[in-house]
Amino acid sequence: MNAALDIHTTVPRISRRGESLGTENAFVVLAEVNTLVRQGKDVVSFCIGQPDFPTPVNIQDAGIAAIRSGKHGYTPSAGIDELRAAAARDIGSRRGIDIAADDVVVGAGAKPFIAYTIASVTDYGAGDEVIYPVPGFPIYESQIAANGAVPVPIYLKEARDFAFDPNELEAKITPQTKLVILNTPQNPTGGILRRSDLEAIAEILLGHPHVWIFADEIYSRLSYDGEFVSLAQFPGMLEQTIISDGASKTWAMTGWRIGFIANRALAPVFTRWITNTDSCASQISQWAAVEAIDGPQDAADAMRASFLQRRDLIVRLLNDVPGFSCKTPGGAFYAWPNVTEACKLTGCADSEEFRKRLLYDAGVAVLADIHFGRRVPGDGQHIRFSYAAAPEAIQSGIGRIADFVRENSR
Ligand SMILES: Cc1ncc(COP(=O)(O)O)c(C=O)c1O
């Protein structure tokens, strides 16, 4: 063997943390879809969880004004005072609680706070447990593993409209439990935690003051049936709860990268994390987010109304597809139909094979349940649609799926 070549084919060892880091499969499937599209294939995509609207013009203008007026240097790591104050008012007023600007930290999206939280409340390899929803946003499990904590899934049940049973939560809490992750409205099921469930959860957690709660409420404004309720609203819960929200979904600002988080004790810790990583969120985006929160809300209200119409459209169409059964999601912009029968009809072994057939044979891109963690025992096969897509795309995409199932039924 050529020694010089050998030098170039070996690299030093990658850490367990690096090796165990998972990914968000929406991005993997999206790459697959883009390859097909480049090859000339016509694909209707329901993969990616972001509004299909442009950022409202007043918000764009605020970003441009920030650039033009020289507001584009570093900011304090916790964010500019104006945005911390605006986010504190916004988080507090929509939940009926008092949040101080000093308790709010602004980051480059809500996503980094998942890692910062897990890293701040668990110790690597110490057996610290984190309870998290399954199916759920894949970054939870990925960051639990990468931070050397123990992942403890709690299953969301179709029979409970994709909420978990609070009694199961109680049974999973141990002296090693350091963190419980809640997500409402939920990705990928669109399920919401109702007041009665949150009341029961609050009562359980009050008895466990050693447990933090990460309340992922990034879809809080996209709640359709009834009011949005946060765990932080319940007596005694605010101090233990880390409220996570942001600009991405509410104001169609995914690429601007602005998230905000509220918790008094952890705010200084999150600030130090940001000093150690991003330094600060983009100042330009921060000024745009001030306008998003404080400016007119007509565009955000119109987007929400449009998502609600599309929800009703997609749920109706999905329930007409042979072998599909779809609950009406209470929030976010995801539908999570049960396709167990459709898999059987088309001879697919599971939801992942079904997803691939939909992509390659029907030209429709969706995600499978396994992209959101292990399957819920006894709940069958599911796929995820993001219905942040044009109504025409919803009509034609679900039409293609219905044709595919009919033509391929055995
Ligand atoms: C449940 C959930 N949490 C957090 C995020 C992160 O949002 P962002 O980092 O854009 O604020 C997402 C985005 O898809 C999400 O679905």
The ligand as an ORCA input file, in Angstrom:
! r2SCAN-3c Opt
* xyz 0 1
  C     -41.632     21.481     17.455
  C     -40.625     22.430     16.924
  N     -39.821     23.071     17.775
  C     -38.887     23.931     17.348
  C     -38.718     24.184     16.003
  C     -37.604     25.122     15.591
  O     -38.042     26.302     15.023
  P     -37.031     27.485     14.742
  O     -35.658     27.061     15.093
  O     -37.165     27.803     13.296
  O     -37.486     28.627     15.619
  C     -39.524     23.529     15.071
  C     -39.325     23.744     13.625
  O     -39.737     22.992     12.771
  C     -40.509     22.632     15.542
  O     -41.326     21.976     14.708
*
